Amino acid sequence: MNTEEIIALDKDYVMQTYGRQPLALKEGKGAVVWDVEGNPYIDCVAGIAVNNVGHAHPRVVEAICQQAQKLIHTSNLYYTEKQVRLAKLLVEVSPHQKAFFCNSGAEANEGAIKLARKYTGKGDIIAMENSFHGRTITTITATGQHKYKKGFGPLPPGFTHVPYGNLEAVAEAITEKTAAVLVEPVQGEGGIIIPPEGYLDDLKKLCHENDVLLIFDEVQTGFGRTGEMFASQTFKVTPDITTLAKAIAGGFPMGAILASEEVGNAFQPGDHAATFGGGPLACAAGIASVETIRQEGLLQKSRENGLYFKNELKEIFQAYGLVEDVRGVGLMLGMEMDMPCAHMVDDMREQGVLVNCTADNVLRFVPPLVITQEQINNVIDHLDEVLVRVSG
Ligand SMILES: *Cc1c(COP(=O)(O)O)cnc(C)c1O
């Protein structure tokens, strides 16, 4: 099928929930993807910060193929070696001691909220304005953006929102019923918003003074995106609970909740479950992906290439008045424009570069961590061409 035929069938048979690009993808390798017509694109979206080890990484491919031939699913009525090995690996690379496996970011956040309520015996959750935590009823409630909630009420009670980066607002919002504060260490969908200096550290102190748990939603920031395995390590602040998904299994669907020993032990047999959670196929992909990040120096690549990319974007910022700001950490970068940037996404795609526009006017660059400096130069050249045209 060609692109047109695929788009026509999508229209006929798929619920039209996505504002998709007119592009049908067929293959990928490293930081490049090809459409069904065979055109290559440098991928600065990476499936929205998912393909951190690059497309079709041989270790992930082999792990999936080998596992699929043996055992795809068992249920959590039984143990598997793959699940305990991935749990041990995640504990080794994170500041936590216990893992629970599920299938997506929203599901991880739902579970983290349950865990916080079970551990504290309290119900209320403080979340941030401009945040994003997923699309289930509870996670759109936790999300601090009206557009995701509109038309889907009634929403569950127990959630309040405070401005991101404002410690005093959190202090004022905490009551004796507060179970946890839920925060993305760097806001992703909200437009790559970096926390003010010392904010996360102060937030942790504030939470602990008030017997409130701190939950980091690292669904987007996890697995090398910010230059360390987790943003909690980049910002040197250890939360009580971390939620993960996106890049955890190299593109294979999976989510996880990590917690301290004490908090994790609040879940007792029967408290929480997921039929597919931590299945052997997902865990095999997860082990391969996390080991690849660790053993192939991808954290260092994220830091070095991220700095290089950011500096190149800053030169663009200096050259064009249309650019309001360049910000980010590791390979989680945003370029804020003084106009909606959806059309720039189209222009870039026509030049052979995939980027995405978030928060209306922020071009988001979250490429595979294996992107090369040559590919980054290429992206910058095309961005330059597009901006010359837009300015002119
Ligand atoms: C993508 C994302 C989610 C939702 O993950 P899904 O797997 O789509 O449910 C939650 N939180 C953050 C910070 C995200 O970026």
The ligand as an SDF file (V2000), in Angstrom:
LIG
                    3D

 15 15  0  0  0  0  0  0  0  0999 V2000
    3.7600    9.9540   27.4920 C   0  0  0  0  0  0  0  0  0  0  0  0
    3.6040   10.3220   28.9220 C   0  0  0  0  0  0  0  0  0  0  0  0
    2.6500    9.6880   29.7440 C   0  0  0  0  0  0  0  0  0  0  0  0
    1.6360    8.7130   29.2020 C   0  0  0  0  0  0  0  0  0  0  0  0
    2.2130    7.5360   28.7520 O   0  0  0  0  0  0  0  0  0  0  0  0
    1.3010    6.4850   27.9080 P   0  0  0  0  0  0  0  0  0  0  0  0
    2.2130    5.3300   27.7230 O   0  0  0  0  0  0  0  0  0  0  0  0
    0.9190    7.1760   26.6340 O   0  0  0  0  0  0  0  0  0  0  0  0
    0.1250    6.1830   28.7520 O   0  0  0  0  0  0  0  0  0  0  0  0
    2.6320   10.0020   31.0790 C   0  0  0  0  0  0  0  0  0  0  0  0
    3.4880   10.8960   31.5970 N   0  0  0  0  0  0  0  0  0  0  0  0
    4.4030   11.5340   30.8530 C   0  0  0  0  0  0  0  0  0  0  0  0
    5.3410   12.5060   31.4910 C   0  0  0  0  0  0  0  0  0  0  0  0
    4.4830   11.2800   29.4780 C   0  0  0  0  0  0  0  0  0  0  0  0
    5.3730   11.9240   28.7240 O   0  0  0  0  0  0  0  0  0  0  0  0
  1  2  1  0
  2  3  1  0
  2 14  2  0
  3  4  1  0
  3 10  2  0
  4  5  1  0
  5  6  1  0
  6  7  2  0
  6  8  1  0
  6  9  1  0
 10 11  1  0
 11 12  2  0
 12 13  1  0
 12 14  1  0
 14 15  1  0
M  END
$$$$
